[in-house]
Amino acid sequence: MALGMLYLKAAVNAVGPRARELPDTVLERSGVEVDRAHLAEYARVCGFGLTDTLPVTYPHVLAFGQQVELMAGRSFPLPLPGLVHIANTITVHRRIEASEQLDISVHAERFVSHPKGAQVDLVGRIRSGDDEVWTGRSTYLARGAKAPTGAAEGASAPPGPERSGIEVGGPPAAVWAVDAGTGRRYASVSGDVNPIHLHPLAAKAFGFPRAIAHGMWTAARSLAAVEGRLPDAVTYEVTFGRPVLLPSTVELRTHDADGIWNLDVRSRDRVHLTGSVRPAAG
């Protein structure tokens, strides 16, 4: 089902009774082939160089449709409209070539309490042959929701610069003028057609003064700034702060601490993203 139809399904299913526990469903696709034209457009929108190696964040868009499919049904305990993407962790276990056929699975786990409601993780795993080559964990917050009785408190956010104890100071490494069309361009390559990214009126319905950039665009654009200085196997952890309003001007700051890149994206006194990139363990 097209993602636009899945979002419509999610809007309809947001009203009425829902499951109380996470489904044990695992959604799988096998033999997925990368469309090189799509890969090139994704690289252009996010600022990556054009190569036959998949950017660290690109497999997220391959798995995203399965995430939405899982969250759109009534068997998922939290309604998709209004969910906020608060953190993301990606591990690339080795270089992934565009020529490889990929098997993708997605499931949900860790439905736990959060100080502002309840949070849940959507976990994607990608294999090439017998090798697991990519793992992604997207953490979503449902404000005002309740986790099952007895659920643990959510773990702290992934370690960005503020949590690692390393302040990303000094002059910005880059200044971006993020124009009003950024949300529409990223939606066209990611499939994330959530209307809060596409139109100011839709964004205002959810409490934003105007449309906001996708968090994963900000994460990808930040990583693209240091991609030439990273090993093939990395773990990239980001925490999303205040949304990037469209249009706006933001600053990227980076700091290399013994092979671990700490970075943040901010505008004035607002921090939009903090993150770290380090060599993957093992």
Buried (B, 14 or more C-beta within 10 A) or exposed (E): EEBEEBBEBBBEBBEEEBEEEBBEBEBEBEEBEBEEEBBBBBBEBBBBEEBEBBBBBBBBBBBBBBBBBBBBBBBBBBBBBBBBBBBBBBBBBEBBEBEBEBBBBBBBEBBBBBEBBBBBBBBBBBBBEEEEBBBBBBBBBBEEBEBEEEBEEBEEBBBBBBBBEBEBEEEBBBEBEBEEEBBBBBBBBBBBBBBBBBBBEBBEEEEBEBBBBBBBBBBBBBBBBBBEEBEEBBBBBBBBBEBBBBBBEBBBBBBEBEEBBBBBBBBEEBBBBBBBBBEBEE
